[in-house]
Amino acid sequence: MNFTSNLVWNRTGAELSLPSLCTDAECDHLIIGAGLAGLSAAYHILKKFGARRKVIVVDAHPLGSGASGRNSGMMGPGIGKQYHLLVKQYGDVKAREIFAHTMEALSYSTQLIRNEKLDCDLLIGSQFKVSTNAANDRQLQLEGEALIAAGFEVRAYDRKAIKGIVDSPVYLAGLEYKGTATINPMKLVVSLAKEVLAMGGEIYVNTRCASPQEHTVEANGHTLHFSRALLATNGFTPSLNRLRGRVMPISTSLMLSAPLLPSQRAQLGLQPNNAIVDVRRVFNYFRITPDHRLLFGGGAPFYSTENVQRRQRDGTPEAYKIYESLNEGLSKFLPQLANIRIEKVWSGTIGVTLDNFPVITRGQSSVDSMAGCCGHGLALSLAYGASYANWLEELSYSPELPWYRSSAPYLAPPALLPLASNSYIKFLRWADSFSGA
């Protein structure tokens, strides 16, 4: 097996050359993190306030080096847990508010891409959750019934019907979420960056910040003064001494095939505007790219140490280890494609919280944080950038999120997070195995 570990999306970023910070600077709004959340916040601040506010975006690495440039490009609804479990924990009203919020974020994001003509290969279609055994098939059925009872538009598929969407010998049933999307996420990062620059914003890459203090931060040996700062750094936020022990950096993995032959695409059956996610605790997901490649991700996540993050940026992750984990799922669920040629394998760091809800901190401090999207950041990040600009205008200290809390629940002491996370992942895999998944 001969494949590279370079990012599938990285070639699209070469068209935008950005400088590093090389002098002291002042601004109204400093955004730390040049991924989708940070660029969306910068874009919406500039859109709302124009030349009245100076906005600077900085990132310790090249544009989109975090989860924004390393994800699957699948935009779908949902957060926290399966909908019927949200109802059980929070009640009908709050559960509906939570799910509706994610649907609104998805709709806002796709409309923004269309209205602003952001180049990212947007395709509108459906996302299908699929069951793999009797136990999670029952959970999928309960989720569908609860969503339909709440008035959401979903459609249940039996085994024969889901086989017409994707040909797998394993999937027992499916649940269709309409109005989802697939994109090229790195193209979206570059498009947003261009919009920020066109409106007068400044973006500096390879600019490493220390932990921000009140209205000031050291970056590349220079001093940045700001009225307000936003840490849009997701799983990297604890490294800036914020949300330590509350946001856990976790690595997830993907691989990309060579272009599928027409016969292979016919065997699979999946259309490029649709995506598949199974409902196991440790799950796989996949889609077909516009150039007919299979993008297959998921498998067992792992704690993202600083060394892991460095290897991700350098393009030298444990490619064969990742490949073996992902190929196990590919061979099981799509055996007709088990021998396809894999060209690229990579991993990326996301932020995870104990309750699986994002955290947006606002308060009397001059430093805000936006982190912990738990794998749902593609749609949420764009929408939260707009919300953040609105909150600045309203001077609101309590963002109107259905799950809002002033901080994420405490997970564990930072030194114990690697052990705690890896033990929990092993438990999830055991639970899947015990249930026959």
Sine and cosine of phi, psi and omega as CSV:
sin_phi,cos_phi,sin_psi,cos_psi,sin_omega,cos_omega
0.00,0.00,0.81,-0.58,-0.03,-1.00
-0.80,-0.60,0.95,-0.31,0.04,-1.00
-0.58,-0.82,0.31,-0.95,0.03,-1.00
-1.00,-0.09,0.28,-0.96,0.08,-1.00
-0.95,-0.32,0.31,0.95,0.04,-1.00
-0.96,0.29,0.44,-0.90,0.00,-1.00
-0.93,0.37,0.65,-0.76,0.04,-1.00
-0.90,0.44,-0.50,0.86,-0.11,-0.99
-1.00,-0.07,-0.12,0.99,-0.26,-0.97
-0.92,0.40,-0.41,0.91,-0.05,-1.00
-0.91,0.40,-0.36,0.93,-0.05,-1.00
-0.98,0.18,-0.25,0.97,-0.02,-1.00
-1.00,0.07,-0.19,0.98,-0.10,-1.00
-0.93,0.37,-0.30,0.95,-0.07,-1.00
-0.98,0.18,-0.08,1.00,-0.04,-1.00
-0.84,-0.54,0.94,-0.33,-0.01,-1.00
-0.99,-0.12,0.82,-0.57,-0.07,-1.00
-0.82,-0.57,0.57,-0.82,-0.03,-1.00
-1.00,0.08,0.17,-0.99,0.21,-0.98
-0.99,-0.14,0.40,-0.91,0.04,-1.00
-0.93,0.36,0.76,-0.65,-0.05,-1.00
-0.73,-0.69,0.31,0.95,0.02,-1.00
-0.37,-0.93,0.27,-0.96,0.13,-0.99
-0.91,0.42,0.44,-0.90,-0.03,-1.00
-0.45,-0.89,0.34,-0.94,0.08,-1.00
-0.78,-0.63,0.52,-0.86,0.04,-1.00
-0.38,-0.92,0.27,-0.96,0.11,-0.99
-0.97,0.22,-0.68,0.73,-0.06,-1.00
-0.76,-0.65,0.86,-0.52,0.10,-1.00
-0.97,-0.25,0.81,-0.59,0.06,-1.00
-0.93,-0.36,0.88,-0.47,0.05,-1.00
-0.99,-0.16,0.92,-0.40,-0.06,-1.00
0.86,-0.51,0.95,-0.30,-0.03,-1.00
-0.98,-0.19,0.75,0.66,0.16,-0.99
-0.97,-0.22,-0.29,-0.96,-0.08,-1.00
-0.91,0.42,-0.65,0.76,-0.01,-1.00
-0.90,0.43,-0.74,0.67,-0.02,-1.00
-0.92,0.40,-0.69,0.72,0.00,-1.00
-0.93,0.36,-0.58,0.81,0.06,-1.00
-0.91,0.42,-0.67,0.74,0.04,-1.00
-0.88,0.48,-0.72,0.70,0.01,-1.00
-0.88,0.47,-0.71,0.71,0.00,-1.00
-0.85,0.52,-0.74,0.67,-0.08,-1.00
-0.96,0.28,-0.52,0.85,0.10,-1.00
-0.90,0.44,-0.72,0.69,0.00,-1.00
-0.92,0.40,-0.60,0.80,0.02,-1.00
-0.90,0.43,-0.62,0.78,-0.07,-1.00
-0.99,0.15,-0.67,0.74,-0.14,-0.99
-0.96,-0.29,-0.29,0.96,0.03,-1.00
0.87,0.49,-0.62,-0.78,-0.08,-1.00
-0.94,0.34,-0.13,0.99,0.02,-1.00
-0.94,0.35,-0.33,0.94,-0.02,-1.00
-0.81,-0.58,0.74,-0.67,0.11,-0.99
-1.00,-0.06,0.78,-0.63,-0.06,-1.00
-0.86,-0.51,0.77,-0.64,0.09,-1.00
-0.84,-0.54,0.74,-0.67,0.08,-1.00
-0.92,-0.38,0.75,-0.66,0.05,-1.00
-0.78,-0.62,0.46,-0.89,0.07,-1.00
-0.56,-0.83,0.61,-0.79,-0.01,-1.00
-0.94,0.35,-0.25,0.97,-0.10,-1.00
-0.69,-0.72,-0.03,-1.00,0.04,-1.00
-0.88,0.47,0.27,-0.96,-0.05,-1.00
-0.80,0.60,0.76,-0.65,0.09,-1.00
0.91,0.41,0.51,0.86,-0.06,-1.00
-0.98,0.21,-0.31,0.95,0.00,-1.00
-1.00,0.07,-0.53,-0.85,-0.06,-1.00
-0.87,0.49,-0.46,0.89,-0.04,-1.00
-0.87,0.50,-0.55,0.84,-0.01,-1.00
-0.98,-0.20,0.13,0.99,-0.11,-0.99
-0.78,-0.62,0.24,0.97,-0.06,-1.00
-0.99,-0.14,0.00,-1.00,-0.11,-0.99
-0.99,0.13,-0.21,0.98,-0.07,-1.00
0.97,0.25,0.34,0.94,0.02,-1.00
-0.99,-0.17,0.87,-0.49,-0.02,-1.00
-0.95,-0.32,0.90,-0.44,-0.02,-1.00
-0.60,-0.80,0.13,-0.99,-0.03,-1.00
-1.00,0.04,0.09,-1.00,0.10,-0.99
0.98,-0.18,0.50,-0.86,0.06,-1.00
-0.26,-0.97,0.42,-0.91,0.08,-1.00
1.00,0.04,-0.97,0.24,0.00,-1.00
-0.25,-0.97,0.01,-1.00,0.01,-1.00
-0.86,0.52,0.51,-0.86,-0.20,-0.98
-0.86,0.51,-0.68,0.73,-0.03,-1.00
-0.91,0.42,-0.45,0.89,0.07,-1.00
-0.97,0.23,-0.53,0.85,0.13,-0.99
-0.88,0.47,-0.68,0.73,0.02,-1.00
-0.87,0.49,-0.69,0.72,-0.02,-1.00
-0.89,0.45,-0.62,0.79,-0.07,-1.00
-1.00,0.09,-0.64,0.77,-0.16,-0.99
-0.92,-0.39,-0.19,0.98,-0.06,-1.00
1.00,-0.05,0.26,-0.96,-0.10,-1.00
-0.87,0.49,-0.72,0.69,-0.14,-0.99
-0.91,0.41,-0.78,0.62,-0.05,-1.00
-0.93,0.37,-0.62,0.79,0.03,-1.00
-0.87,0.50,-0.67,0.74,0.02,-1.00
-0.90,0.43,-0.65,0.76,0.03,-1.00
-0.88,0.47,-0.66,0.75,-0.01,-1.00
-0.89,0.45,-0.77,0.64,-0.05,-1.00
-0.93,0.38,-0.65,0.76,0.02,-1.00
-0.87,0.48,-0.59,0.80,0.03,-1.00
-0.87,0.49,-0.67,0.74,-0.01,-1.00
-0.94,0.33,-0.55,0.84,0.08,-1.00
-0.91,0.41,-0.66,0.75,0.03,-1.00
-0.91,0.42,-0.63,0.78,0.04,-1.00
-0.90,0.44,-0.66,0.75,0.04,-1.00
-0.89,0.46,-0.72,0.69,0.00,-1.00
-0.89,0.45,-0.69,0.73,0.00,-1.00
-0.87,0.49,-0.68,0.74,-0.07,-1.00
-0.90,0.43,-0.71,0.71,0.00,-1.00
-0.93,0.37,-0.59,0.81,0.05,-1.00
-0.92,0.40,-0.64,0.77,0.04,-1.00
-0.87,0.49,-0.71,0.70,0.00,-1.00
-0.87,0.50,-0.69,0.73,-0.01,-1.00
-0.94,0.35,-0.75,0.66,-0.10,-0.99
-0.91,0.42,-0.62,0.79,-0.02,-1.00
-1.00,-0.04,0.02,1.00,0.02,-1.00
0.81,0.59,0.74,0.67,0.03,-1.00
-0.98,0.20,0.87,-0.50,-0.09,-1.00
-0.96,0.27,0.94,-0.35,0.00,-1.00
-0.41,-0.91,0.35,0.94,0.03,-1.00
0.85,0.53,0.68,0.73,-0.04,-1.00
-0.90,0.43,0.77,-0.64,0.14,-0.99
-0.76,-0.64,0.81,-0.58,0.04,-1.00
-1.00,-0.05,0.73,-0.68,-0.01,-1.00
-0.33,-0.94,-0.72,-0.69,-0.02,-1.00
-0.71,-0.71,0.51,-0.86,0.15,-0.99
-0.94,-0.35,0.72,-0.69,-0.05,-1.00
-0.91,-0.41,0.86,-0.52,0.22,-0.98
-1.00,0.07,0.70,-0.72,-0.07,-1.00
-0.78,-0.63,0.54,-0.84,0.03,-1.00
-0.99,-0.13,0.45,-0.89,-0.08,-1.00
-0.85,-0.52,-0.19,0.98,0.06,-1.00
-0.40,-0.92,0.04,-1.00,-0.10,-1.00
-0.89,0.45,-0.60,0.80,-0.05,-1.00
-0.92,0.39,-0.79,0.62,-0.02,-1.00
-0.98,0.19,-0.26,0.96,0.14,-0.99
-0.91,0.42,-0.63,0.77,0.05,-1.00
-0.91,0.42,-0.65,0.76,0.03,-1.00
-0.90,0.44,-0.63,0.77,0.03,-1.00
-0.91,0.42,-0.63,0.78,0.04,-1.00
-0.89,0.46,-0.70,0.72,0.02,-1.00
-0.90,0.45,-0.63,0.78,0.03,-1.00
-0.90,0.45,-0.72,0.69,0.01,-1.00
-0.87,0.48,-0.69,0.73,0.00,-1.00
-0.89,0.46,-0.65,0.76,-0.01,-1.00
-0.93,0.37,-0.65,0.76,0.02,-1.00
-0.91,0.42,-0.69,0.72,0.01,-1.00
-0.90,0.43,-0.66,0.75,0.03,-1.00
-0.89,0.45,-0.50,0.86,0.01,-1.00
-0.99,0.10,-0.07,1.00,0.06,-1.00
1.00,-0.06,0.18,0.98,0.03,-1.00
-1.00,0.09,0.53,-0.85,-0.06,-1.00
-1.00,0.04,0.99,-0.12,0.12,-0.99
-0.75,-0.66,0.35,-0.94,-0.02,-1.00
-0.74,-0.67,0.75,-0.66,0.01,-1.00
-1.00,0.02,0.63,-0.78,0.03,-1.00
-0.85,-0.53,0.72,-0.69,0.13,-0.99
-0.99,0.12,-0.07,-1.00,-0.11,-0.99
-0.87,0.49,-0.68,0.73,-0.02,-1.00
-0.92,0.40,-0.66,0.75,-0.05,-1.00
-0.93,0.36,-0.66,0.75,-0.02,-1.00
-0.94,0.35,-0.45,0.89,0.06,-1.00
-0.92,0.40,-0.41,0.91,0.08,-1.00
-0.97,0.25,-0.28,0.96,0.05,-1.00
-1.00,-0.02,-0.72,0.70,0.04,-1.00
-0.55,-0.83,0.76,-0.65,-0.11,-0.99
-1.00,0.05,0.99,-0.12,0.05,-1.00
-0.76,-0.65,0.67,-0.74,0.03,-1.00
-0.97,0.22,-0.11,0.99,-0.13,-0.99
-0.98,-0.20,-0.62,0.78,-0.15,-0.99
-0.91,0.41,0.77,-0.63,-0.06,-1.00
-1.00,-0.07,-0.52,0.86,-0.05,-1.00
-0.29,-0.96,0.15,-0.99,-0.01,-1.00
-0.55,-0.84,0.32,-0.95,0.06,-1.00
-0.74,-0.67,0.86,-0.51,-0.08,-1.00
-1.00,-0.10,0.80,-0.60,0.14,-0.99
-0.96,-0.29,0.92,-0.40,-0.06,-1.00
-1.00,0.09,0.34,-0.94,0.06,-1.00
0.98,0.22,0.30,0.95,0.08,-1.00
-0.99,0.10,-0.03,-1.00,-0.09,-1.00
-0.52,-0.86,0.37,-0.93,0.22,-0.98
-0.82,-0.58,0.58,-0.82,-0.03,-1.00
-0.58,-0.81,0.13,-0.99,0.26,-0.97
-0.99,-0.10,0.97,-0.25,-0.15,-0.99
-0.91,0.41,-0.55,0.84,-0.01,-1.00
-0.94,0.33,-0.57,0.82,0.11,-0.99
-0.88,0.48,-0.61,0.79,0.03,-1.00
-0.92,0.40,-0.66,0.75,0.06,-1.00
-0.84,0.54,-0.75,0.66,-0.03,-1.00
-0.90,0.43,-0.67,0.74,0.00,-1.00
-0.89,0.46,-0.69,0.73,0.03,-1.00
-0.90,0.43,-0.66,0.75,0.01,-1.00
-0.87,0.49,-0.66,0.75,0.03,-1.00
-0.89,0.46,-0.63,0.77,0.03,-1.00
-0.91,0.42,-0.67,0.74,0.02,-1.00
-0.87,0.49,-0.71,0.70,0.01,-1.00
-0.90,0.43,-0.64,0.77,-0.02,-1.00
-0.91,0.43,-0.47,0.88,0.00,-1.00
-1.00,-0.02,0.12,0.99,0.08,-1.00
0.99,-0.17,0.04,1.00,0.07,-1.00
-0.96,0.28,0.33,-0.94,0.03,-1.00
-0.89,-0.46,0.66,-0.75,0.01,-1.00
-0.79,-0.62,0.79,-0.61,0.03,-1.00
-0.83,-0.56,0.81,-0.59,0.02,-1.00
-0.96,-0.28,0.13,-0.99,-0.05,-1.00
0.76,0.65,0.65,0.76,-0.04,-1.00
-0.82,-0.57,0.99,-0.14,-0.10,-0.99
-1.00,0.05,0.80,-0.60,0.01,-1.00
-0.99,-0.14,0.56,-0.83,0.20,-0.98
-0.98,0.20,-0.02,-1.00,0.07,-1.00
-0.91,0.42,0.82,-0.57,-0.06,-1.00
-0.90,0.43,0.60,-0.80,0.13,-0.99
-0.95,-0.30,-0.06,-1.00,0.02,-1.00
-0.90,0.45,0.93,-0.37,0.11,-0.99
0.92,0.40,0.23,0.97,0.03,-1.00
-0.42,-0.91,0.49,-0.87,0.07,-1.00
-0.48,-0.88,0.58,-0.81,0.08,-1.00
-1.00,0.00,0.73,-0.68,-0.03,-1.00
-0.59,-0.81,0.86,-0.51,-0.01,-1.00
0.81,0.58,0.56,0.83,0.01,-1.00
0.98,0.17,0.09,1.00,0.03,-1.00
-0.90,-0.44,0.23,-0.97,-0.04,-1.00
-0.94,-0.35,0.79,-0.62,0.09,-1.00
-0.95,-0.30,0.82,-0.57,0.08,-1.00
-0.97,-0.24,0.69,-0.73,-0.05,-1.00
-0.59,-0.80,0.41,-0.91,0.14,-0.99
-0.99,0.15,-0.65,0.76,0.03,-1.00
-0.52,-0.85,0.62,-0.79,0.00,-1.00
-0.84,-0.54,0.50,-0.87,0.09,-1.00
-0.82,-0.57,0.82,-0.57,0.13,-0.99
-1.00,0.00,0.99,-0.15,0.04,-1.00
-0.98,-0.19,0.89,0.46,-0.21,-0.98
-0.87,-0.49,0.08,1.00,0.14,-0.99
0.70,0.71,-0.88,-0.48,-0.07,-1.00
-0.93,0.36,-0.20,0.98,0.01,-1.00
-1.00,-0.06,-0.05,1.00,-0.07,-1.00
-0.84,0.55,-0.67,0.74,0.01,-1.00
-0.85,0.52,-0.46,0.89,0.01,-1.00
-0.93,0.37,-0.26,0.97,0.08,-1.00
-0.98,-0.18,0.32,0.95,0.08,-1.00
0.91,0.41,0.53,0.85,0.10,-1.00
-0.81,-0.59,0.62,-0.79,0.05,-1.00
0.83,0.55,0.51,0.86,0.03,-1.00
-0.93,0.37,0.73,-0.69,-0.06,-1.00
0.98,0.18,0.01,1.00,-0.04,-1.00
-0.87,-0.50,-0.51,0.86,0.11,-0.99
-0.90,-0.44,0.83,-0.56,-0.08,-1.00
-0.96,-0.26,0.82,-0.57,0.05,-1.00
-0.98,0.21,0.86,-0.50,-0.04,-1.00
-0.82,-0.57,0.67,-0.74,0.03,-1.00
-0.99,-0.12,0.73,-0.69,0.13,-0.99
-0.88,-0.48,0.34,-0.94,-0.21,-0.98
-0.79,-0.61,0.46,-0.89,0.06,-1.00
-0.61,-0.80,0.34,-0.94,0.15,-0.99
-0.61,-0.79,0.44,-0.90,-0.08,-1.00
-0.79,-0.61,0.73,-0.69,-0.02,-1.00
-1.00,0.03,0.18,-0.98,0.26,-0.97
-0.92,0.39,0.31,-0.95,0.04,-1.00
-0.81,0.59,0.75,-0.67,0.01,-1.00
-0.96,0.28,0.58,-0.81,0.10,-1.00
-0.94,0.35,0.41,-0.91,0.05,-1.00
-0.80,0.60,-0.61,0.79,0.00,-1.00
-0.92,0.39,-0.60,0.80,0.03,-1.00
-0.94,0.34,-0.63,0.78,0.05,-1.00
-0.90,0.43,-0.60,0.80,0.03,-1.00
-0.92,0.39,-0.61,0.79,0.04,-1.00
-0.90,0.43,-0.60,0.80,-0.01,-1.00
-0.97,0.24,-0.74,0.68,0.05,-1.00
1.00,0.06,-0.24,0.97,-0.11,-0.99
-0.97,0.24,0.71,-0.70,0.04,-1.00
-1.00,0.06,0.49,-0.87,-0.08,-1.00
-0.89,0.45,-0.35,0.94,-0.01,-1.00
-1.00,-0.03,0.06,1.00,0.03,-1.00
-0.92,-0.38,0.33,-0.94,0.01,-1.00
-0.60,-0.80,0.44,-0.90,-0.06,-1.00
-0.86,-0.52,0.71,-0.71,0.09,-1.00
-0.70,-0.72,0.82,-0.58,0.06,-1.00
-1.00,0.04,0.28,-0.96,-0.19,-0.98
-0.97,-0.26,0.36,0.93,0.12,-0.99
-0.94,0.34,0.22,-0.98,0.05,-1.00
-0.92,0.38,-0.70,0.72,0.14,-0.99
-0.95,-0.31,0.96,-0.27,-0.29,-0.96
-0.87,-0.49,0.19,-0.98,0.13,-0.99
-0.89,-0.46,0.37,-0.93,0.05,-1.00
-0.53,-0.85,0.42,-0.91,-0.01,-1.00
-0.32,-0.95,0.27,-0.96,0.03,-1.00
-0.40,-0.91,0.17,-0.99,0.11,-0.99
-0.95,-0.32,0.76,-0.65,0.01,-1.00
-0.98,0.19,0.29,-0.96,0.00,-1.00
-0.85,0.52,-0.41,0.91,0.05,-1.00
-0.99,-0.11,0.40,0.92,0.21,-0.98
0.95,0.31,0.48,0.88,0.09,-1.00
-0.99,-0.16,0.50,-0.86,0.11,-0.99
-1.00,0.03,0.85,-0.53,0.10,-0.99
-0.96,-0.28,0.92,-0.39,-0.16,-0.99
-0.83,-0.56,0.81,-0.58,-0.08,-1.00
-0.67,-0.74,-0.01,-1.00,0.04,-1.00
0.96,-0.27,-0.71,-0.71,-0.09,-1.00
0.96,0.27,-0.22,-0.98,-0.07,-1.00
-0.95,0.30,0.87,-0.49,0.10,-0.99
-0.96,0.27,0.14,-0.99,0.01,-1.00
-0.49,-0.87,0.38,-0.92,-0.05,-1.00
-0.90,0.43,0.70,-0.71,-0.09,-1.00
-0.99,-0.14,1.00,-0.05,0.06,-1.00
-0.97,0.25,0.16,-0.99,0.04,-1.00
-0.88,0.47,-0.58,0.82,0.04,-1.00
-0.92,0.40,-0.64,0.77,0.06,-1.00
-0.88,0.47,-0.71,0.70,0.00,-1.00
-0.89,0.46,-0.63,0.78,0.03,-1.00
-0.90,0.43,-0.68,0.73,0.00,-1.00
-0.91,0.40,-0.55,0.83,0.07,-1.00
-0.88,0.47,-0.72,0.69,-0.02,-1.00
-0.92,0.40,-0.58,0.81,-0.02,-1.00
-0.98,0.21,-0.13,0.99,-0.05,-1.00
0.97,0.25,0.43,0.90,-0.02,-1.00
-0.79,-0.62,0.79,0.62,0.10,-1.00
-0.95,0.30,0.08,-1.00,0.03,-1.00
-0.97,0.26,0.98,0.21,-0.20,-0.98
-0.86,0.51,-0.69,0.72,-0.06,-1.00
-0.95,0.32,-0.56,0.83,0.06,-1.00
-0.90,0.44,-0.69,0.72,0.04,-1.00
-0.90,0.43,-0.69,0.72,-0.02,-1.00
-0.86,0.52,-0.70,0.71,-0.02,-1.00
-0.88,0.48,-0.66,0.76,0.00,-1.00
-0.91,0.42,-0.72,0.69,-0.03,-1.00
-0.95,0.31,-0.61,0.79,-0.04,-1.00
-0.92,0.40,-0.44,0.90,0.09,-1.00
-0.87,0.49,-0.70,0.72,0.04,-1.00
-0.94,0.35,-0.66,0.75,0.01,-1.00
-0.87,0.50,-0.72,0.69,-0.03,-1.00
-0.91,0.41,-0.54,0.84,-0.03,-1.00
-0.97,0.25,-0.72,0.69,-0.15,-0.99
-1.00,-0.06,-0.47,0.89,0.01,-1.00
-0.76,-0.65,0.91,0.42,-0.10,-1.00
-0.88,0.48,-0.42,0.91,0.01,-1.00
-0.92,0.39,-0.28,0.96,0.01,-1.00
-0.92,-0.39,0.24,0.97,-0.11,-0.99
-0.88,0.48,-0.43,0.90,-0.07,-1.00
-0.97,-0.26,0.25,0.97,0.03,-1.00
-0.93,0.37,0.41,-0.91,-0.02,-1.00
-0.99,0.15,0.82,-0.58,0.05,-1.00
-0.99,-0.10,0.80,-0.60,-0.06,-1.00
-0.98,-0.19,-0.54,0.84,-0.09,-1.00
-0.66,-0.75,0.62,-0.78,0.01,-1.00
-0.67,-0.74,0.70,-0.71,0.02,-1.00
-0.39,-0.92,0.18,-0.98,0.09,-1.00
-0.70,-0.72,0.27,-0.96,0.01,-1.00
-0.50,-0.86,0.35,-0.94,-0.10,-1.00
-0.98,-0.20,0.82,-0.58,0.12,-0.99
-0.93,-0.38,0.17,-0.99,0.06,-1.00
-0.94,-0.34,0.74,-0.67,-0.05,-1.00
-0.83,-0.56,0.64,-0.77,0.06,-1.00
-0.91,-0.40,0.25,-0.97,-0.06,-1.00
-0.89,0.45,-0.63,0.77,-0.02,-1.00
-0.99,-0.11,0.10,0.99,0.05,-1.00
0.90,0.44,0.46,0.89,0.11,-0.99
-0.89,-0.45,0.60,-0.80,0.08,-1.00
-0.89,0.46,0.36,-0.93,0.06,-1.00
-0.82,-0.57,0.77,-0.64,0.10,-1.00
-0.82,-0.57,0.93,-0.37,-0.06,-1.00
-0.99,-0.10,0.78,-0.62,0.13,-0.99
-0.75,-0.66,0.54,-0.84,0.01,-1.00
-0.02,-1.00,-0.30,-0.95,-0.03,-1.00
-0.95,0.31,-0.35,0.94,0.04,-1.00
-0.91,0.41,0.40,-0.92,0.03,-1.00
-1.00,0.09,0.03,1.00,-0.05,-1.00
-0.88,-0.47,0.87,-0.50,0.04,-1.00
-0.97,-0.25,0.30,-0.96,0.01,-1.00
-0.69,-0.72,0.54,-0.84,0.07,-1.00
-0.67,-0.74,0.93,-0.36,-0.14,-0.99
-0.39,-0.92,0.14,-0.99,0.15,-0.99
0.95,0.30,0.70,0.71,0.01,-1.00
-0.97,0.24,-0.11,0.99,0.18,-0.98
0.83,0.56,0.62,0.78,0.05,-1.00
1.00,0.04,0.02,1.00,0.01,-1.00
-0.93,-0.38,0.35,0.94,-0.16,-0.99
-0.96,0.28,-0.28,0.96,-0.10,-1.00
-0.88,0.47,-0.75,0.66,0.04,-1.00
-0.99,0.12,-0.66,0.75,-0.08,-1.00
-0.90,0.43,-0.60,0.80,-0.07,-1.00
-0.88,0.47,-0.69,0.72,0.00,-1.00
-0.90,0.44,-0.70,0.71,-0.02,-1.00
-0.93,0.38,-0.61,0.79,-0.02,-1.00
-0.94,0.34,-0.45,0.89,0.11,-0.99
-0.88,0.48,-0.66,0.75,0.05,-1.00
-0.92,0.39,-0.68,0.73,0.00,-1.00
-0.89,0.46,-0.64,0.77,-0.02,-1.00
-0.89,0.46,-0.68,0.73,0.04,-1.00
-0.88,0.47,-0.63,0.78,0.04,-1.00
-0.91,0.41,-0.65,0.76,0.00,-1.00
-0.90,0.44,-0.58,0.81,0.04,-1.00
-0.89,0.45,-0.65,0.76,0.00,-1.00
-0.93,0.37,-0.60,0.80,-0.05,-1.00
-1.00,0.05,-0.14,0.99,-0.07,-1.00
0.81,0.59,0.60,0.80,-0.04,-1.00
-0.99,0.11,0.67,-0.74,0.05,-1.00
-0.96,-0.27,0.08,1.00,0.02,-1.00
-0.73,-0.69,1.00,0.08,0.01,-1.00
-0.80,0.60,0.64,-0.77,-0.07,-1.00
-0.99,0.12,0.97,0.26,0.09,-1.00
-0.94,-0.34,0.63,-0.78,-0.02,-1.00
-0.86,0.51,-0.46,0.89,-0.04,-1.00
-0.94,-0.34,0.31,0.95,-0.16,-0.99
-0.83,0.55,0.73,-0.69,0.20,-0.98
-0.61,-0.79,0.41,-0.91,-0.13,-0.99
-0.93,0.37,-0.35,0.94,0.08,-1.00
-0.39,-0.92,0.25,-0.97,0.05,-1.00
-0.97,0.25,0.47,-0.88,0.05,-1.00
-0.86,0.51,0.47,-0.88,-0.03,-1.00
-0.97,0.26,0.77,-0.63,0.00,-1.00
-1.00,0.02,-0.87,0.50,-0.07,-1.00
-0.13,-0.99,0.31,-0.95,0.13,-0.99
-0.83,0.56,0.66,-0.75,-0.07,-1.00
-0.76,0.65,-0.62,0.79,-0.03,-1.00
-0.92,0.40,-0.40,0.92,-0.04,-1.00
-0.99,-0.13,-0.08,1.00,-0.06,-1.00
-0.87,0.50,-0.67,0.74,0.03,-1.00
-0.85,0.53,-0.72,0.70,0.01,-1.00
-0.91,0.41,-0.70,0.72,-0.03,-1.00
-0.89,0.45,-0.69,0.72,-0.05,-1.00
-0.93,0.37,-0.71,0.71,-0.02,-1.00
-0.92,0.39,-0.57,0.82,0.06,-1.00
-0.92,0.40,-0.65,0.76,0.00,-1.00
-0.92,0.40,-0.66,0.75,0.02,-1.00
-0.89,0.45,-0.65,0.76,0.06,-1.00
-0.88,0.47,-0.63,0.78,0.04,-1.00
-0.89,0.45,-0.68,0.73,0.01,-1.00
-0.88,0.48,-0.66,0.75,0.02,-1.00
-0.91,0.41,-0.64,0.77,0.05,-1.00
-0.89,0.46,-0.68,0.74,-0.01,-1.00
-0.89,0.46,-0.65,0.76,0.07,-1.00
-0.89,0.45,-0.69,0.72,-0.01,-1.00
-0.90,0.43,-0.64,0.77,-0.02,-1.00
-0.90,0.43,-0.57,0.82,-0.01,-1.00
-1.00,0.07,-0.01,1.00,0.04,-1.00
1.00,0.04,0.18,0.98,-0.04,-1.00
-0.96,0.27,0.00,0.00,0.00,0.00
